[in-house]
Amino acid sequence: MRQNPSFTLASEEGVKRVIREHPWMTIVSDTDASGLVASHYPVLLDEDADGIVLLTHVGRPDEVLHELGRHEVLVIVQGPHGYISPGWYDAKPAVPTWNFVAAHLHGTPELLDDAENLRVLEALVDHFEDAMPEPRRMRGTAENSAYADRIASGTVGLRIRITRFTAKNKMSQNKPDETVDRIIGELEGDGPYASPALAAEMRRTHETLRAAKARSQA
C-alpha cells in the first residue's frame, strides 16, 4: 500500500482500534502450490498479548490451501470507506477521491491445538453474541456443547503475531476545515453517497488533528 505522510496511520493502538471495530479480515497467502490464495474470516485481538496478535480460525481445508504455518501471510483489515465528490469542495477544479481506513498486517500463523482452537471459537461466538438480546453460547446446553465439539473438528485455530504493518487513514486531511465540515455534512445526509460510519471516522480524525493543533499553538 503506497504511503502518503498526510494519511499514514503509524499508531499501533490506532490499528488495534480499527481491528476491534471492523473484525472481518482478508487473509492472503503466496503459496508454493497454488500461488496467491485469499480467504475471509472474523478475527479477535489477543488483548493479553504484547503488540498486535490476531486470533481466528479457518475451515478445513483452507489451512492446506494457504499452507498455513509455512509462510508469512498478509491480513487486510478495511474500515469505513466511501466516495468523495468534488462537488462537496468549492468552485475550483478538483477530482473525486475515495476516503478510507485500511491496514495491511504481516505475520506467520501458528496453528493451534484442538483445545486452543475450541477456546478461540468460543471467544469468537461470545464476542459477537454478546450484543444479542438472548446470546447463544457454544456451550450453553449439553446439546450445544456436543454440536460445538463436532463442528470444531472441521476448523483450524490460528494465532497470528503481527511483525510489521502498513496502515492508512485517508480522511481529507489535506483539505481546509470548512471543506472537511462540508464533506462530513454530506456523508451524514441522505444523498447517494451518504455514509454515517465514514462521517464518524472523519470527525474522529479531524477532532484529533484540531486538538493537537490547538495544543501546539497554546
C-alpha positions as a Python dict, from the first residue, in 0.01 Angstrom:
ca = {
    (1, 'M'): (0, 0, 0),
    (2, 'R'): (158, 327, -112),
    (3, 'Q'): (204, 565, 177),
    (4, 'N'): (148, 939, 195),
    (5, 'P'): (275, 1119, 507),
    (6, 'S'): (-54, 1309, 539),
    (7, 'F'): (-253, 986, 565),
    (8, 'T'): (-16, 748, 746),
    (9, 'L'): (-161, 559, 1041),
    (10, 'A'): (151, 470, 1238),
    (11, 'S'): (-2, 412, 1580),
    (12, 'E'): (-28, 51, 1696),
    (13, 'E'): (-321, 149, 1917),
    (14, 'G'): (-489, 315, 1618),
    (15, 'V'): (-458, -7, 1418),
    (16, 'K'): (-592, -209, 1711),
    (17, 'R'): (-898, 16, 1725),
    (18, 'V'): (-969, -44, 1357),
    (19, 'I'): (-938, -421, 1410),
    (20, 'R'): (-1172, -414, 1710),
    (21, 'E'): (-1435, -214, 1524),
    (22, 'H'): (-1402, -398, 1191),
    (23, 'P'): (-1306, -759, 1270),
    (24, 'W'): (-1373, -910, 926),
    (25, 'M'): (-1039, -974, 756),
    (26, 'T'): (-895, -1093, 427),
    (27, 'I'): (-609, -1341, 466),
    (28, 'V'): (-376, -1363, 164),
    (29, 'S'): (-105, -1628, 120),
    (30, 'D'): (158, -1661, -153),
    (31, 'T'): (169, -2040, -171),
    (32, 'D'): (410, -2277, -342),
    (33, 'A'): (135, -2498, -482),
    (34, 'S'): (-131, -2251, -597),
    (35, 'G'): (21, -1904, -598),
    (36, 'L'): (-194, -1638, -434),
    (37, 'V'): (-479, -1766, -216),
    (38, 'A'): (-727, -1543, -29),
    (39, 'S'): (-990, -1622, 234),
    (40, 'H'): (-1216, -1414, 458),
    (41, 'Y'): (-1269, -1472, 831),
    (42, 'P'): (-1360, -1289, 1152),
    (43, 'V'): (-1075, -1221, 1394),
    (44, 'L'): (-1024, -1110, 1751),
    (45, 'L'): (-732, -931, 1910),
    (46, 'D'): (-549, -1119, 2181),
    (47, 'E'): (-589, -840, 2434),
    (48, 'D'): (-346, -1004, 2678),
    (49, 'A'): (-57, -1016, 2432),
    (50, 'D'): (208, -755, 2366),
    (51, 'G'): (187, -597, 2023),
    (52, 'I'): (-79, -694, 1770),
    (53, 'V'): (-177, -1060, 1789),
    (54, 'L'): (-478, -1194, 1598),
    (55, 'L'): (-687, -1497, 1694),
    (56, 'T'): (-903, -1662, 1432),
    (57, 'H'): (-985, -1991, 1266),
    (58, 'V'): (-1020, -2128, 915),
    (59, 'G'): (-1245, -2402, 784),
    (60, 'R'): (-1074, -2713, 654),
    (61, 'P'): (-912, -2745, 404),
    (62, 'D'): (-816, -2376, 396),
    (63, 'E'): (-517, -2447, 620),
    (64, 'V'): (-384, -2674, 344),
    (65, 'L'): (-468, -2437, 58),
    (66, 'H'): (-295, -2149, 239),
    (67, 'E'): (-2, -2368, 352),
    (68, 'L'): (-55, -2207, 691),
    (69, 'G'): (245, -2208, 921),
    (70, 'R'): (490, -2236, 632),
    (71, 'H'): (483, -1878, 505),
    (72, 'E'): (411, -1525, 614),
    (73, 'V'): (56, -1413, 535),
    (74, 'L'): (-91, -1073, 460),
    (75, 'V'): (-402, -988, 663),
    (76, 'I'): (-606, -693, 536),
    (77, 'V'): (-848, -501, 756),
    (78, 'Q'): (-1083, -248, 596),
    (79, 'G'): (-1262, 21, 796),
    (80, 'P'): (-1519, 276, 676),
    (81, 'H'): (-1472, 397, 320),
    (82, 'G'): (-1664, 587, 56),
    (83, 'Y'): (-1676, 814, -247),
    (84, 'I'): (-1599, 1183, -201),
    (85, 'S'): (-1743, 1408, -472),
    (86, 'P'): (-1552, 1720, -585),
    (87, 'G'): (-1890, 1893, -571),
    (88, 'W'): (-1850, 1886, -193),
    (89, 'Y'): (-1539, 2107, -211),
    (90, 'D'): (-1568, 2453, -365),
    (91, 'A'): (-1595, 2602, -714),
    (92, 'K'): (-1231, 2536, -803),
    (93, 'P'): (-1147, 2249, -1040),
    (94, 'A'): (-1098, 1924, -849),
    (95, 'V'): (-1117, 1550, -894),
    (96, 'P'): (-1317, 1296, -692),
    (97, 'T'): (-1146, 1070, -442),
    (98, 'W'): (-1217, 783, -205),
    (99, 'N'): (-1170, 817, 169),
    (100, 'F'): (-1085, 504, 365),
    (101, 'V'): (-900, 347, 654),
    (102, 'A'): (-716, 19, 598),
    (103, 'A'): (-426, -178, 740),
    (104, 'H'): (-200, -444, 590),
    (105, 'L'): (-71, -677, 861),
    (106, 'H'): (209, -932, 817),
    (107, 'G'): (288, -1240, 1025),
    (108, 'T'): (334, -1616, 1014),
    (109, 'P'): (34, -1809, 1154),
    (110, 'E'): (73, -2051, 1442),
    (111, 'L'): (-168, -2343, 1418),
    (112, 'L'): (-345, -2410, 1748),
    (113, 'D'): (-412, -2746, 1906),
    (114, 'D'): (-770, -2871, 1941),
    (115, 'A'): (-823, -2731, 2291),
    (116, 'E'): (-694, -2384, 2198),
    (117, 'N'): (-895, -2389, 1878),
    (118, 'L'): (-1212, -2457, 2076),
    (119, 'R'): (-1132, -2168, 2313),
    (120, 'V'): (-1086, -1933, 2016),
    (121, 'L'): (-1414, -2048, 1861),
    (122, 'E'): (-1595, -1991, 2191),
    (123, 'A'): (-1437, -1646, 2226),
    (124, 'L'): (-1544, -1551, 1872),
    (125, 'V'): (-1902, -1666, 1932),
    (126, 'D'): (-1920, -1490, 2270),
    (127, 'H'): (-1775, -1168, 2127),
    (128, 'F'): (-2042, -1135, 1860),
    (129, 'E'): (-2330, -1290, 2054),
    (130, 'D'): (-2279, -1051, 2349),
    (131, 'A'): (-2466, -784, 2151),
    (132, 'M'): (-2771, -1006, 2106),
    (133, 'P'): (-3071, -982, 2343),
    (134, 'E'): (-3053, -1357, 2407),
    (135, 'P'): (-2694, -1467, 2333),
    (136, 'R'): (-2645, -1820, 2201),
    (137, 'R'): (-2334, -1973, 2353),
    (138, 'M'): (-2139, -2264, 2209),
    (139, 'R'): (-2173, -2445, 2541),
    (140, 'G'): (-2498, -2305, 2673),
    (141, 'T'): (-2655, -2652, 2684),
    (142, 'A'): (-2536, -3012, 2663),
    (143, 'E'): (-2680, -3028, 2312),
    (144, 'N'): (-2492, -2712, 2210),
    (145, 'S'): (-2168, -2847, 2359),
    (146, 'A'): (-2194, -3171, 2166),
    (147, 'Y'): (-2265, -2984, 1845),
    (148, 'A'): (-1972, -2748, 1908),
    (149, 'D'): (-1734, -3040, 1955),
    (150, 'R'): (-1846, -3187, 1623),
    (151, 'I'): (-1810, -2870, 1418),
    (152, 'A'): (-1481, -2768, 1583),
    (153, 'S'): (-1313, -3067, 1420),
    (154, 'G'): (-1380, -2904, 1083),
    (155, 'T'): (-1184, -2592, 1174),
    (156, 'V'): (-823, -2498, 1249),
    (157, 'G'): (-745, -2227, 1503),
    (158, 'L'): (-477, -1967, 1434),
    (159, 'R'): (-270, -1720, 1628),
    (160, 'I'): (-101, -1460, 1407),
    (161, 'R'): (160, -1242, 1575),
    (162, 'I'): (194, -932, 1358),
    (163, 'T'): (559, -849, 1293),
    (164, 'R'): (500, -542, 1075),
    (165, 'F'): (214, -339, 936),
    (166, 'T'): (133, -60, 696),
    (167, 'A'): (-180, 140, 766),
    (168, 'K'): (-351, 435, 605),
    (169, 'N'): (-622, 670, 731),
    (170, 'K'): (-723, 890, 436),
    (171, 'M'): (-985, 1131, 568),
    (172, 'S'): (-933, 1455, 368),
    (173, 'Q'): (-655, 1572, 599),
    (174, 'N'): (-521, 1778, 306),
    (175, 'K'): (-840, 1988, 286),
    (176, 'P'): (-924, 2307, 477),
    (177, 'D'): (-1153, 2283, 780),
    (178, 'E'): (-1453, 2432, 604),
    (179, 'T'): (-1427, 2173, 324),
    (180, 'V'): (-1390, 1891, 575),
    (181, 'D'): (-1703, 2008, 758),
    (182, 'R'): (-1893, 2021, 429),
    (183, 'I'): (-1783, 1666, 339),
    (184, 'I'): (-1889, 1536, 680),
    (185, 'G'): (-2225, 1707, 638),
    (186, 'E'): (-2280, 1538, 302),
    (187, 'L'): (-2179, 1198, 440),
    (188, 'E'): (-2426, 1244, 726),
    (189, 'G'): (-2704, 1345, 485),
    (190, 'D'): (-2936, 1138, 268),
    (191, 'G'): (-2759, 1164, -68),
    (192, 'P'): (-2645, 872, -285),
    (193, 'Y'): (-2303, 858, -116),
    (194, 'A'): (-2413, 917, 242),
    (195, 'S'): (-2213, 713, 493),
    (196, 'P'): (-2262, 781, 865),
    (197, 'A'): (-1977, 543, 953),
    (198, 'L'): (-1732, 728, 728),
    (199, 'A'): (-1857, 1062, 860),
    (200, 'A'): (-1789, 944, 1216),
    (201, 'E'): (-1439, 829, 1121),
    (202, 'M'): (-1366, 1164, 955),
    (203, 'R'): (-1499, 1352, 1256),
    (204, 'R'): (-1280, 1146, 1491),
    (205, 'T'): (-970, 1207, 1276),
    (206, 'H'): (-1019, 1582, 1243),
    (207, 'E'): (-1114, 1638, 1605),
    (208, 'T'): (-783, 1474, 1697),
    (209, 'L'): (-592, 1688, 1446),
    (210, 'R'): (-759, 2008, 1560),
    (211, 'A'): (-692, 1930, 1925),
    (212, 'A'): (-326, 1863, 1851),
    (213, 'K'): (-303, 2188, 1655),
    (214, 'A'): (-460, 2382, 1941),
    (215, 'R'): (-215, 2233, 2191),
    (216, 'S'): (81, 2323, 1971),
    (217, 'Q'): (-38, 2684, 1946),
    (218, 'A'): (-112, 2722, 2318),
}
